[in-house]
Amino acid sequence: MSAYADGVNDAIPEMVRTLADNIGISPSTVAHNCHGVSLAIVRSGLWPGARVARGWAKGVRGQHSWVVVGDPYDRDAYILDATLWSYDPDVPDVWQGSLNDGIHQPHGAGHFMTGSMPVHQGGETLHLTPATPLSVKARNWLRAVGAPFDNRGWMAVAHLPVEGWPSKEIISAMLDTPQLAVFVPIDIQGMLTDRDPGGLYLGTPQSDDPAPWMKPLPNRTQVS
């Protein structure tokens, strides 16, 4: 267990304090607040192209959130994890690296062939209704796996690992199809597409009042 988890507030690492100051939040709110702090970093605009990623991280028992600049599934994309230190005592400060370090694994990572392939289960056949026509590549992939499917078949599509197929395009088409949108996990929608459900991944403002973790501290100027 980290020193902070033991209640030693002055054990907050120096880089964490500096980062918190730069994005206008209290350093005391950082520990174990992985999604809130990651979203605050994205909304600060200090790392253009950043979004919140969610999945698993070594040293964290439950699901975890971090910041990635670019594609969350790109193994070379820059990762900034401001809270890992508060879960893993072997992490001394703000963690920086990439998926190549083997610490983080976003939900949906991996090649689709390692997943459970979709099969029509005998229910009503449902067709995609994409807002824009599908590419030849997407149509060919769907044909190859036996689409169209019923509800259970499309649910399997939504839960496939995202690599090795035109997942962004087909998942977007599922989100455009009212009967199928509910099957797409929110983390896949938030990391694979730019629709930003709830403003929780790209930080799209949802109201005039900022989230509590984004309210600037007194007498401090938020970095923009």
Contacts in CASP RR format, 6 or more apart in sequence:
PFRMAT RR
TARGET T0000
AUTHOR 0000-0000-0000
METHOD contacts of the structure
MODEL  1
MSAYADGVNDAIPEMVRTLADNIGISPSTVAHNCHGVSLAIVRSGLWPGA
RVARGWAKGVRGQHSWVVVGDPYDRDAYILDATLWSYDPDVPDVWQGSLN
DGIHQPHGAGHFMTGSMPVHQGGETLHLTPATPLSVKARNWLRAVGAPFD
NRGWMAVAHLPVEGWPSKEIISAMLDTPQLAVFVPIDIQGMLTDRDPGGL
YLGTPQSDDPAPWMKPLPNRTQVS
1 89 0 8 1.000
2 11 0 8 1.000
2 31 0 8 1.000
2 85 0 8 1.000
2 86 0 8 1.000
2 87 0 8 1.000
2 88 0 8 1.000
2 89 0 8 1.000
3 11 0 8 1.000
3 89 0 8 1.000
4 11 0 8 1.000
4 12 0 8 1.000
4 31 0 8 1.000
4 85 0 8 1.000
4 86 0 8 1.000
5 31 0 8 1.000
5 32 0 8 1.000
5 86 0 8 1.000
5 87 0 8 1.000
9 28 0 8 1.000
12 27 0 8 1.000
12 28 0 8 1.000
12 30 0 8 1.000
12 31 0 8 1.000
13 85 0 8 1.000
13 92 0 8 1.000
13 93 0 8 1.000
13 94 0 8 1.000
14 93 0 8 1.000
15 93 0 8 1.000
15 94 0 8 1.000
16 27 0 8 1.000
16 30 0 8 1.000
16 82 0 8 1.000
16 85 0 8 1.000
16 93 0 8 1.000
16 94 0 8 1.000
17 27 0 8 1.000
19 30 0 8 1.000
19 41 0 8 1.000
19 82 0 8 1.000
19 94 0 8 1.000
20 26 0 8 1.000
20 27 0 8 1.000
20 29 0 8 1.000
20 30 0 8 1.000
21 27 0 8 1.000
21 220 0 8 1.000
22 44 0 8 1.000
22 46 0 8 1.000
22 223 0 8 1.000
23 40 0 8 1.000
23 41 0 8 1.000
23 43 0 8 1.000
23 44 0 8 1.000
23 46 0 8 1.000
23 222 0 8 1.000
23 223 0 8 1.000
24 40 0 8 1.000
24 44 0 8 1.000
24 214 0 8 1.000
24 216 0 8 1.000
24 217 0 8 1.000
24 220 0 8 1.000
24 222 0 8 1.000
24 223 0 8 1.000
25 37 0 8 1.000
25 40 0 8 1.000
25 213 0 8 1.000
25 214 0 8 1.000
25 217 0 8 1.000
26 217 0 8 1.000
29 37 0 8 1.000
29 213 0 8 1.000
30 37 0 8 1.000
30 82 0 8 1.000
30 83 0 8 1.000
30 86 0 8 1.000
31 83 0 8 1.000
31 86 0 8 1.000
32 83 0 8 1.000
32 86 0 8 1.000
32 87 0 8 1.000
33 83 0 8 1.000
33 213 0 8 1.000
34 60 0 8 1.000
34 64 0 8 1.000
34 65 0 8 1.000
34 66 0 8 1.000
34 81 0 8 1.000
34 83 0 8 1.000
35 52 0 8 1.000
35 54 0 8 1.000
35 65 0 8 1.000
35 200 0 8 1.000
36 65 0 8 1.000
36 211 0 8 1.000
36 213 0 8 1.000
37 82 0 8 1.000
37 83 0 8 1.000
37 213 0 8 1.000
38 52 0 8 1.000
38 53 0 8 1.000
38 65 0 8 1.000
38 66 0 8 1.000
38 67 0 8 1.000
38 82 0 8 1.000
38 83 0 8 1.000
39 52 0 8 1.000
39 65 0 8 1.000
39 199 0 8 1.000
39 200 0 8 1.000
39 203 0 8 1.000
39 211 0 8 1.000
39 213 0 8 1.000
39 214 0 8 1.000
40 211 0 8 1.000
40 213 0 8 1.000
40 214 0 8 1.000
41 47 0 8 1.000
41 50 0 8 1.000
41 67 0 8 1.000
41 80 0 8 1.000
41 82 0 8 1.000
42 50 0 8 1.000
42 51 0 8 1.000
42 52 0 8 1.000
42 67 0 8 1.000
42 201 0 8 1.000
42 202 0 8 1.000
42 203 0 8 1.000
43 203 0 8 1.000
43 214 0 8 1.000
44 222 0 8 1.000
44 223 0 8 1.000
44 224 0 8 1.000
45 224 0 8 1.000
46 223 0 8 1.000
47 67 0 8 1.000
47 69 0 8 1.000
47 78 0 8 1.000
47 80 0 8 1.000
48 69 0 8 1.000
49 69 0 8 1.000
49 70 0 8 1.000
50 67 0 8 1.000
50 68 0 8 1.000
50 69 0 8 1.000
50 70 0 8 1.000
50 80 0 8 1.000
51 67 0 8 1.000
51 68 0 8 1.000
51 70 0 8 1.000
51 72 0 8 1.000
51 190 0 8 1.000
51 191 0 8 1.000
51 201 0 8 1.000
51 202 0 8 1.000
51 203 0 8 1.000
52 65 0 8 1.000
52 66 0 8 1.000
52 67 0 8 1.000
52 68 0 8 1.000
52 200 0 8 1.000
52 201 0 8 1.000
52 202 0 8 1.000
52 203 0 8 1.000
53 65 0 8 1.000
53 66 0 8 1.000
53 67 0 8 1.000
53 68 0 8 1.000
53 72 0 8 1.000
53 79 0 8 1.000
53 104 0 8 1.000
53 106 0 8 1.000
53 191 0 8 1.000
54 63 0 8 1.000
54 64 0 8 1.000
54 65 0 8 1.000
54 106 0 8 1.000
54 107 0 8 1.000
54 187 0 8 1.000
54 191 0 8 1.000
55 63 0 8 1.000
55 64 0 8 1.000
55 65 0 8 1.000
55 104 0 8 1.000
55 105 0 8 1.000
55 106 0 8 1.000
55 107 0 8 1.000
55 187 0 8 1.000
56 62 0 8 1.000
56 63 0 8 1.000
56 64 0 8 1.000
56 104 0 8 1.000
56 105 0 8 1.000
57 64 0 8 1.000
57 66 0 8 1.000
57 81 0 8 1.000
57 84 0 8 1.000
57 87 0 8 1.000
57 103 0 8 1.000
57 104 0 8 1.000
57 105 0 8 1.000
58 88 0 8 1.000
58 102 0 8 1.000
58 103 0 8 1.000
58 104 0 8 1.000
59 84 0 8 1.000
59 87 0 8 1.000
59 88 0 8 1.000
60 84 0 8 1.000
60 87 0 8 1.000
60 88 0 8 1.000
61 87 0 8 1.000
64 84 0 8 1.000
64 87 0 8 1.000
64 104 0 8 1.000
66 79 0 8 1.000
66 80 0 8 1.000
66 81 0 8 1.000
66 82 0 8 1.000
66 83 0 8 1.000
66 84 0 8 1.000
66 95 0 8 1.000
66 104 0 8 1.000
67 79 0 8 1.000
67 80 0 8 1.000
67 81 0 8 1.000
67 82 0 8 1.000
68 74 0 8 1.000
68 77 0 8 1.000
68 78 0 8 1.000
68 79 0 8 1.000
68 80 0 8 1.000
68 106 0 8 1.000
69 77 0 8 1.000
69 78 0 8 1.000
69 79 0 8 1.000
69 80 0 8 1.000
70 77 0 8 1.000
70 78 0 8 1.000
71 77 0 8 1.000
72 106 0 8 1.000
72 191 0 8 1.000
72 192 0 8 1.000
73 99 0 8 1.000
73 106 0 8 1.000
73 108 0 8 1.000
73 109 0 8 1.000
73 110 0 8 1.000
73 162 0 8 1.000
73 163 0 8 1.000
73 191 0 8 1.000
73 192 0 8 1.000
74 99 0 8 1.000
75 98 0 8 1.000
75 99 0 8 1.000
75 100 0 8 1.000
76 98 0 8 1.000
76 99 0 8 1.000
76 100 0 8 1.000
77 98 0 8 1.000
77 99 0 8 1.000
78 96 0 8 1.000
78 97 0 8 1.000
78 98 0 8 1.000
79 95 0 8 1.000
79 96 0 8 1.000
79 97 0 8 1.000
79 98 0 8 1.000
79 99 0 8 1.000
79 104 0 8 1.000
80 94 0 8 1.000
80 95 0 8 1.000
80 96 0 8 1.000
80 97 0 8 1.000
81 94 0 8 1.000
81 95 0 8 1.000
81 96 0 8 1.000
81 103 0 8 1.000
81 104 0 8 1.000
82 94 0 8 1.000
82 95 0 8 1.000
84 91 0 8 1.000
84 95 0 8 1.000
84 103 0 8 1.000
85 91 0 8 1.000
85 92 0 8 1.000
85 93 0 8 1.000
85 94 0 8 1.000
85 95 0 8 1.000
95 103 0 8 1.000
97 103 0 8 1.000
99 105 0 8 1.000
99 106 0 8 1.000
99 109 0 8 1.000
106 187 0 8 1.000
106 191 0 8 1.000
107 185 0 8 1.000
107 187 0 8 1.000
107 188 0 8 1.000
107 191 0 8 1.000
108 161 0 8 1.000
108 162 0 8 1.000
108 187 0 8 1.000
108 188 0 8 1.000
109 161 0 8 1.000
109 162 0 8 1.000
109 163 0 8 1.000
110 161 0 8 1.000
110 162 0 8 1.000
110 163 0 8 1.000
111 161 0 8 1.000
111 163 0 8 1.000
111 164 0 8 1.000
112 160 0 8 1.000
112 161 0 8 1.000
112 162 0 8 1.000
112 163 0 8 1.000
112 164 0 8 1.000
112 165 0 8 1.000
112 167 0 8 1.000
113 164 0 8 1.000
114 161 0 8 1.000
115 160 0 8 1.000
115 161 0 8 1.000
116 156 0 8 1.000
116 159 0 8 1.000
116 160 0 8 1.000
117 145 0 8 1.000
117 156 0 8 1.000
117 160 0 8 1.000
118 145 0 8 1.000
118 146 0 8 1.000
118 147 0 8 1.000
118 149 0 8 1.000
118 153 0 8 1.000
118 154 0 8 1.000
118 156 0 8 1.000
118 157 0 8 1.000
118 160 0 8 1.000
119 149 0 8 1.000
119 152 0 8 1.000
119 153 0 8 1.000
119 156 0 8 1.000
120 146 0 8 1.000
120 148 0 8 1.000
120 149 0 8 1.000
120 150 0 8 1.000
120 153 0 8 1.000
121 149 0 8 1.000
121 150 0 8 1.000
121 151 0 8 1.000
121 152 0 8 1.000
121 153 0 8 1.000
122 150 0 8 1.000
123 150 0 8 1.000
123 151 0 8 1.000
123 152 0 8 1.000
124 150 0 8 1.000
124 151 0 8 1.000
125 148 0 8 1.000
125 149 0 8 1.000
125 150 0 8 1.000
126 148 0 8 1.000
126 149 0 8 1.000
126 150 0 8 1.000
126 151 0 8 1.000
126 154 0 8 1.000
126 177 0 8 1.000
126 179 0 8 1.000
126 180 0 8 1.000
127 148 0 8 1.000
127 177 0 8 1.000
128 134 0 8 1.000
128 142 0 8 1.000
128 147 0 8 1.000
128 148 0 8 1.000
128 170 0 8 1.000
128 173 0 8 1.000
128 174 0 8 1.000
128 176 0 8 1.000
128 177 0 8 1.000
128 180 0 8 1.000
129 173 0 8 1.000
129 176 0 8 1.000
129 177 0 8 1.000
129 178 0 8 1.000
130 172 0 8 1.000
130 173 0 8 1.000
130 176 0 8 1.000
130 177 0 8 1.000
131 172 0 8 1.000
131 173 0 8 1.000
131 176 0 8 1.000
134 142 0 8 1.000
134 169 0 8 1.000
134 170 0 8 1.000
134 173 0 8 1.000
135 166 0 8 1.000
135 169 0 8 1.000
137 166 0 8 1.000
137 169 0 8 1.000
138 166 0 8 1.000
138 169 0 8 1.000
138 170 0 8 1.000
138 173 0 8 1.000
141 165 0 8 1.000
141 166 0 8 1.000
141 170 0 8 1.000
142 148 0 8 1.000
142 170 0 8 1.000
145 157 0 8 1.000
147 157 0 8 1.000
149 156 0 8 1.000
149 157 0 8 1.000
151 179 0 8 1.000
151 180 0 8 1.000
151 183 0 8 1.000
154 174 0 8 1.000
154 180 0 8 1.000
154 183 0 8 1.000
155 183 0 8 1.000
157 170 0 8 1.000
157 174 0 8 1.000
158 171 0 8 1.000
158 174 0 8 1.000
158 180 0 8 1.000
158 183 0 8 1.000
158 184 0 8 1.000
158 185 0 8 1.000
158 188 0 8 1.000
159 185 0 8 1.000
160 167 0 8 1.000
162 168 0 8 1.000
162 171 0 8 1.000
162 188 0 8 1.000
162 192 0 8 1.000
167 192 0 8 1.000
168 192 0 8 1.000
168 193 0 8 1.000
171 184 0 8 1.000
171 188 0 8 1.000
171 189 0 8 1.000
171 192 0 8 1.000
171 193 0 8 1.000
172 193 0 8 1.000
172 195 0 8 1.000
174 180 0 8 1.000
174 181 0 8 1.000
174 183 0 8 1.000
174 184 0 8 1.000
175 181 0 8 1.000
175 184 0 8 1.000
175 189 0 8 1.000
175 193 0 8 1.000
175 195 0 8 1.000
186 197 0 8 1.000
186 200 0 8 1.000
189 195 0 8 1.000
189 197 0 8 1.000
190 196 0 8 1.000
190 197 0 8 1.000
190 200 0 8 1.000
190 201 0 8 1.000
190 202 0 8 1.000
191 201 0 8 1.000
194 202 0 8 1.000
196 202 0 8 1.000
196 203 0 8 1.000
196 204 0 8 1.000
198 204 0 8 1.000
198 206 0 8 1.000
199 205 0 8 1.000
199 206 0 8 1.000
216 222 0 8 1.000
END
